[in-house]
Amino acid sequence: MMFQIRIHGRGGQGVVSGAELLSVAAFIEGRYAQAFPSFGSERMGAPVMAFCRIDNKEIRLREPVLEPDALIIQDATLLHQVDLFNGLPARGVVLINSAKGLDEMGLGGLAQGIQQYRVYPVAATELALKHVGRAVPNVPLLAAFAAVTGVIGLASLERAIGEKFPAAIAERNVAAARAAFEAAKSAKETIGA
């Protein structure tokens, strides 16, 4: 069954690279995948979207992901500016780059409402700064995605990271990924989702 992911962020946060890493991780697992961006204005800080589809059979769709199974939100400032949740079905997965709780972000109702989204805040920027030395939240969010959905494995994500980055940078990103994976796994167990 096809799993569709929509990633929201701002230019310079690795939104497009994140979608590509997800697709490479799926390829490593012997599955089909596609990743592509959607740009408004291509400048640092401008809102950016990227899409990824993962399936066990060939993917023939080419349009943007309008009904995602999961959202990865790399910049929480977009939460109240754009309708990020458009098309997300009930019980859809939402990963948000934030060290704050849902109530602090004004999203407490998302997990309890009619839709009952499975929402996971991930302190991705903090993990990236700690392990990588740069505020690029994409890799920690992808690892958290792996932990809460099981759509890709951490080992294949680590291998995709190793293929994309030079050794020293890959090593630091893998450390950030492992920390985010464990944190998200614990959060999922706590939520019981």
Backbone torsions as a table, in degrees:
resi	resn	phi	psi	omega
1	MET	NA	138.0	-178.0
2	MET	-72.0	138.4	174.7
3	PHE	-117.8	127.2	-175.7
4	GLN	-115.4	135.1	-177.2
5	ILE	-124.7	135.9	173.5
6	ARG	-117.9	129.2	-178.7
7	ILE	-112.7	127.5	178.5
8	HIS	-114.9	139.0	175.9
9	GLY	-170.5	-158.5	178.2
10	ARG	-122.7	154.8	179.1
11	GLY	-53.6	132.0	179.6
12	GLY	97.9	-4.9	-179.6
13	GLN	-95.3	2.6	178.9
14	GLY	80.6	28.7	-179.8
15	VAL	-61.9	-50.7	-178.3
16	VAL	-66.8	-43.1	177.3
17	SER	-60.5	-37.1	178.7
18	GLY	-61.3	-46.1	178.6
19	ALA	-62.0	-40.8	179.3
20	GLU	-65.1	-41.9	178.6
21	LEU	-61.9	-40.8	177.1
22	LEU	-60.1	-44.8	-178.3
23	SER	-67.0	-39.1	178.1
24	VAL	-64.8	-41.3	177.6
25	ALA	-60.0	-40.2	178.0
26	ALA	-65.7	-42.1	177.3
27	PHE	-59.1	-42.2	179.5
28	ILE	-58.9	-33.7	179.3
29	GLU	-83.5	4.7	177.4
30	GLY	81.4	22.2	-178.9
31	ARG	-109.8	172.1	176.4
32	TYR	-93.7	146.8	179.0
33	ALA	-157.4	157.9	171.6
34	GLN	-143.7	147.6	177.9
35	ALA	-140.5	137.4	177.8
36	PHE	-158.6	152.3	-178.3
37	PRO	-94.8	167.4	170.2
38	SER	-136.4	111.3	-176.6
39	PHE	-103.9	142.4	167.4
40	GLY	-89.8	-91.2	172.3
41	SER	-108.2	134.8	-173.6
42	GLU	-88.3	74.2	177.7
43	ARG	-137.7	158.5	179.2
44	MET	-57.4	132.3	176.2
45	GLY	88.5	-13.5	178.7
46	ALA	-75.5	147.6	177.1
47	PRO	-59.3	136.6	-179.0
48	VAL	-134.5	146.1	174.8
49	MET	-127.7	146.0	171.6
50	ALA	-138.5	157.6	-175.2
51	PHE	-128.0	150.8	174.7
52	CYS	-144.0	137.0	173.5
53	ARG	-123.0	139.3	179.0
54	ILE	-131.7	132.9	-178.8
55	ASP	-151.4	165.8	175.8
56	ASN	-89.6	-6.6	176.4
57	LYS	-129.6	167.9	-177.2
58	GLU	-54.6	139.7	-178.6
59	ILE	-102.2	120.9	-178.1
60	ARG	-103.8	-14.1	178.3
61	LEU	-64.9	148.1	178.3
62	ARG	-132.2	-4.8	-176.9
63	GLU	-84.4	165.1	177.5
64	PRO	-59.0	157.4	179.2
65	VAL	-78.8	106.7	-179.2
66	LEU	-94.8	-24.4	179.7
67	GLU	-126.7	76.4	-176.3
68	PRO	-73.0	150.0	171.4
69	ASP	-83.0	-24.6	-179.7
70	ALA	-145.7	146.9	172.9
71	LEU	-115.5	137.6	171.1
72	ILE	-118.5	115.5	-176.3
73	ILE	-108.9	106.3	-174.1
74	GLN	-82.1	-14.8	-179.4
75	ASP	-137.5	108.5	-176.3
76	ALA	-64.2	-18.1	178.5
77	THR	-67.1	-16.3	178.1
78	LEU	-78.9	-14.7	-174.1
79	LEU	-54.6	-42.0	-174.9
80	HIS	-105.3	12.2	179.7
81	GLN	-107.8	-30.8	-174.3
82	VAL	-130.4	152.0	175.9
83	ASP	-81.9	79.7	-176.2
84	LEU	-65.5	-29.0	-172.5
85	PHE	-86.9	1.4	179.8
86	ASN	-55.8	125.2	176.9
87	GLY	87.3	-10.5	-178.7
88	LEU	-74.7	123.5	-177.6
89	PRO	-75.7	166.9	174.5
90	ALA	-54.4	141.8	-178.6
91	ARG	70.1	10.7	177.1
92	GLY	-62.5	153.6	-178.2
93	VAL	-93.1	133.9	178.0
94	VAL	-130.7	121.9	173.7
95	LEU	-110.1	125.9	-177.3
96	ILE	-120.8	129.4	176.6
97	ASN	-73.2	95.9	178.3
98	SER	-164.2	143.2	174.0
99	ALA	-88.5	-5.5	-178.9
100	LYS	-86.5	157.4	173.8
101	GLY	-78.1	169.1	-177.6
102	LEU	-61.1	-42.5	-179.9
103	ASP	-63.4	-39.3	178.9
104	GLU	-63.0	-31.2	179.4
105	MET	-87.0	-2.2	-177.5
106	GLY	77.9	24.7	-176.7
107	LEU	-118.6	15.4	-176.3
108	GLY	-55.2	-32.9	-178.2
109	GLY	-74.1	-17.9	-176.4
110	LEU	-61.3	-39.5	-177.7
111	ALA	-81.0	-20.6	-178.0
112	GLN	-103.3	-16.0	-174.3
113	GLY	-69.9	-169.5	-178.6
114	ILE	-58.1	-40.7	-176.0
115	GLN	-73.5	-30.0	-177.0
116	GLN	46.6	54.0	176.4
117	TYR	-60.3	149.4	174.1
118	ARG	-94.3	99.9	-171.1
119	VAL	-107.1	128.0	-178.2
120	TYR	-126.5	109.8	171.1
121	PRO	-74.0	137.1	179.0
122	VAL	-130.2	126.2	178.8
123	ALA	-78.3	60.7	-172.0
124	ALA	-66.2	-41.9	180.0
125	THR	-63.3	-43.3	179.7
126	GLU	-62.3	-42.0	178.8
127	LEU	-65.8	-40.1	178.5
128	ALA	-64.4	-44.6	178.6
129	LEU	-61.7	-43.2	-177.8
130	LYS	-64.5	-46.0	-172.9
131	HIS	-95.6	-35.4	-174.1
132	VAL	-101.9	-28.1	-178.6
133	GLY	88.5	6.7	178.8
134	ARG	-136.9	148.2	-178.2
135	ALA	-84.3	59.5	178.0
136	VAL	-114.0	104.7	-169.9
137	PRO	-83.0	-0.2	-170.4
138	ASN	-62.1	-48.1	-175.8
139	VAL	-64.5	-46.9	176.5
140	PRO	-59.3	-37.6	178.6
141	LEU	-66.9	-37.1	177.9
142	LEU	-66.2	-39.4	178.1
143	ALA	-65.8	-40.2	176.9
144	ALA	-63.8	-39.5	175.9
145	PHE	-58.2	-45.4	178.4
146	ALA	-60.3	-41.7	-177.4
147	ALA	-66.5	-41.8	-173.7
148	VAL	-89.0	-21.6	-177.8
149	THR	-106.7	-32.5	-174.7
150	GLY	72.5	8.5	-178.1
151	VAL	-66.8	-37.0	171.6
152	ILE	-127.9	159.0	178.7
153	GLY	-95.3	155.4	178.5
154	LEU	-62.6	-39.0	-178.6
155	ALA	-61.0	-41.8	180.0
156	SER	-70.9	-34.3	175.6
157	LEU	-64.6	-43.3	178.2
158	GLU	-60.5	-40.2	178.8
159	ARG	-66.4	-39.4	177.1
160	ALA	-62.6	-40.4	176.8
161	ILE	-61.7	-44.1	179.4
162	GLY	-62.1	-32.2	179.3
163	GLU	-78.0	-27.3	-175.0
164	LYS	-87.0	-38.5	-171.8
165	PHE	-110.8	154.4	171.8
166	PRO	-60.3	155.5	-171.4
167	ALA	-48.5	-50.0	-176.3
168	ALA	-65.5	-40.9	179.5
169	ILE	-70.6	-40.2	178.6
170	ALA	-60.7	-43.0	-179.1
171	GLU	-59.8	-43.6	179.3
172	ARG	-68.1	-37.8	177.4
173	ASN	-67.4	-37.9	177.2
174	VAL	-63.4	-39.6	177.3
175	ALA	-62.2	-43.3	177.5
176	ALA	-64.0	-40.3	179.5
177	ALA	-62.9	-45.3	-179.2
178	ARG	-63.1	-41.1	179.4
179	ALA	-64.3	-42.8	180.0
180	ALA	-68.3	-38.6	179.4
181	PHE	-60.1	-47.4	-179.8
182	GLU	-65.2	-41.9	179.6
183	ALA	-63.3	-42.9	-179.1
184	ALA	-69.3	-37.9	177.9
185	LYS	-61.4	-43.0	177.3
186	SER	-63.5	-42.6	179.9
187	ALA	-63.2	-40.6	-179.9
188	LYS	-63.8	-41.6	178.5
189	GLU	-64.9	-38.2	179.3
190	THR	-66.0	-44.8	-179.4
191	ILE	-71.4	-31.8	-178.7
192	GLY	75.5	28.1	-178.6
193	ALA	-85.2	NA	NA
